[in-house]
């Protein structure tokens, strides 16, 4: 049968076959809220009717500024299911960027959590297309005074509608959601996902060798729902019928661990910086994980020390993953093959340090500077190109022209990553193309150096950047944040590299700082570090 793949199908399936499954949310209001998939579906239909009553039509963009919670998930389905386009704005961006993105997307309505009222008040008079602002709360918690014009109450909108909205059928290639990436040069660029691409991505993400999700799981997405749709987990959970636990704005180690334990969380996902805080809390208080079985770590490379702590000390499997906003985002997951399970611990960690194998639907290759394909031998490094049914062909409104590379007559998306691929298909990113260090004509991988530095017991965070050198053009400079109370000298840290890498890869200098700047998605902002240390004089110069 020719039946369109639509986001509403996921919610219909969850309501019918997993109606009593729980969704637990720590709300901005301060309490813990519980509902079921059946209630989620009913409220999503009411919300879809409310959008239609406000004049939101097919293809209109509806924006959100919200944490992970059941109301945000209702919007995921009410907006896309009705034929409009969900646009998740990143509240960690500067207000000027939020205004630019909202105007570029031509958002019609903005839904927001009360946490972001100051941000909404700062942009409300500046955005050009938003006609209505909705506070995601009930009447009792509505702000008494606000400069936001005509502020609406979310719960009143939902309660005013009947539960008889019928999800429409339409072309599966219609847009479902819109996310903007800050990983490109210039202004942020929009990645527009279709219903078809979203469902295919959900199938792939749920596979056993991917995120391995099922109805037996209790999933807590730490990765925000405004960051590439929480890596697709709100869709995957409906597809498989898993219990969902949403942490709201409380992402500190204590709050997360309390939820893990009280709700029986079996699986989570987030960036390394979040797990640093969780592990620090758990280790400092002599705690453990009673139900947690695996965590997906992506967004940036996972230090091997973090993998060892999770796996060896706490029995939590680490699934190292890689993807991009332009890829919906899952591209690879590092799930070991049967023969690799027999490797010793160090050999297994060496494999797990790689970003992993392509999930079905993603094709990958690496090419040299002339565009010639390089062998998958685990040694040759080149620019990583990808293609697949949930990878964008161009950016929203054609920003930046046509990004695709067609060196073999077919379209490939250039990721901007430099990587290797071994004979078993495991891809390992050695650097971003803009972050690589070229010393005397030879490449040095900054990620390898960062991982070694992070393995030192006194190091909390490390970034490696290129510093100018009169003879070698560029040499590695380590920027390091020490753990609280730790003592460490430049010489001690550089000696820590002995025997772990080729001697000429050893950084020429170490700078200790109080903090390394992080971007809106938790990634280290090496561009700011390069600017800060642009005139740094290396002792070897």
Secondary structure by P-SEA (a helix, b strand, c coil): ccccccaaaaaaaaaaccccbbbbbbccccbbbbbcaaaaaaaaaaaaaaaaaacccccbbbbbbccccaaaaaaacccccccbbbbbbcccccaaaaaaaaaaacccbbbbcccaaaaaaacccccccccccccccccccccccccccccccaaaaaaaccccccccccccccccbbbbbccccccbbbbbbcaaaaaaaaaaaacccccccccccccccccccccccccaaaaaaaaaccbbbbbcccccaaaaaaaaaccccccccccaaaaaaaaaaaaaaccccccccbbbbccccccaaaaaaacccccbbbbcccccccccccccccccccccccccaaaaaaaaaccccccccccbbbbccccccccccccccccccccccccccccccccccccccccccbbbbbccccccccccbbbbbccccccccccccbbbbaaaaaaaaaacccccbbbbbbbbbccccbbbbbbbbbcccccccaaaaaaaacccccccccccccccccccccccccccaaaaaaaaacccccccc
